[in-house]
Amino acid sequence: MPYTHEDEEMLPVQLRNLRKAGGEFLVHVGDIIDQKKKRKDKSLVCPEERYEMVSNILRKAPIKTFILPGDNDWNDCPYPDEAMTYW
């Protein structure tokens, strides 16, 4: 998450509401890459731009944010060692 364009628009709104809800910190458990969308061009499966986009969204959270990479974000990528460097 976020997987879709709608998710990308919804996540910042949810983040802004965390403080109002009394949250002190956020733990995002990864899976920012939708592995159901396999592509012939393996370089497009886990693009660095995707990690940057989600990072930019999460950095705007009003509370401390921690992220744990999910298996979709590195282990399931065609080049797991490369994908791990994006974190």
C-alpha positions as CSV (number, residue, x, y, z in Angstrom):
1,M,0.0,0.0,0.0
2,P,-0.3,2.3,-1.8
3,Y,-0.9,0.1,-4.9
4,T,-3.2,2.2,-6.9
5,H,-3.5,5.9,-7.9
6,E,-6.5,6.1,-5.5
7,D,-4.4,4.7,-2.7
8,E,-1.7,7.3,-3.4
9,E,-4.2,10.0,-3.0
10,M,-5.8,8.5,0.1
11,L,-2.6,7.7,2.1
12,P,-1.6,11.4,2.7
13,V,-5.1,12.1,4.0
14,Q,-4.9,9.1,6.3
15,L,-1.5,10.3,7.5
16,R,-2.8,13.8,8.3
17,N,-5.6,12.3,10.4
18,L,-3.2,10.2,12.6
19,R,-2.5,13.0,15.1
20,K,-6.2,13.8,15.4
21,A,-6.8,10.1,16.2
22,G,-4.2,10.2,19.0
23,G,-1.5,8.3,17.2
24,E,2.1,8.8,18.5
25,F,3.9,6.8,15.8
26,L,3.2,4.8,12.7
27,V,4.6,1.5,11.6
28,H,4.1,0.8,7.9
29,V,4.6,-2.9,7.2
30,G,5.6,-2.5,3.6
31,D,4.4,-4.2,0.5
32,I,4.5,-0.9,-1.5
33,I,5.1,-3.0,-4.6
34,D,2.1,-4.8,-6.1
35,Q,3.7,-8.0,-7.3
36,K,0.5,-9.1,-9.0
37,K,1.5,-6.7,-11.8
38,K,4.4,-8.8,-13.2
39,R,6.0,-7.4,-16.3
40,K,8.1,-8.8,-19.1
41,D,10.6,-6.0,-18.5
42,K,12.0,-7.0,-15.0
43,S,13.5,-3.5,-14.5
44,L,9.9,-2.2,-14.2
45,V,8.7,-4.6,-11.5
46,C,10.5,-2.8,-8.6
47,P,11.4,0.6,-9.9
48,E,13.4,2.9,-7.7
49,E,10.9,5.7,-8.4
50,R,8.2,3.8,-6.6
51,Y,10.2,3.7,-3.4
52,E,11.0,7.4,-3.7
53,M,7.3,8.3,-4.2
54,V,6.2,6.3,-1.2
55,S,9.1,7.7,0.9
56,N,8.0,11.2,0.0
57,I,4.4,10.5,1.1
58,L,5.5,8.9,4.4
59,R,8.0,11.7,5.2
60,K,5.0,14.1,5.5
61,A,3.4,12.1,8.3
62,P,2.9,14.3,11.3
63,I,4.1,11.6,13.7
64,K,7.3,9.5,13.8
65,T,7.1,6.9,11.1
66,F,8.9,3.6,10.8
67,I,8.7,1.3,7.8
68,L,9.5,-2.4,7.6
69,P,10.0,-3.6,4.0
70,G,7.6,-6.3,3.0
71,D,8.5,-9.3,0.9
72,N,7.0,-7.7,-2.2
73,D,9.4,-4.8,-1.8
74,W,12.6,-6.8,-2.0
75,N,12.5,-10.6,-1.8
76,D,9.9,-10.9,-4.6
77,C,11.7,-8.5,-6.9
78,P,13.7,-9.9,-9.8
79,Y,16.8,-8.3,-8.3
80,P,16.3,-8.4,-4.5
81,D,19.8,-7.1,-3.6
82,E,19.2,-4.0,-5.7
83,A,15.7,-3.5,-4.4
84,M,17.0,-3.6,-0.8
85,T,19.3,-0.7,-1.6
86,Y,16.3,1.5,-2.3
87,W,15.4,1.5,1.3
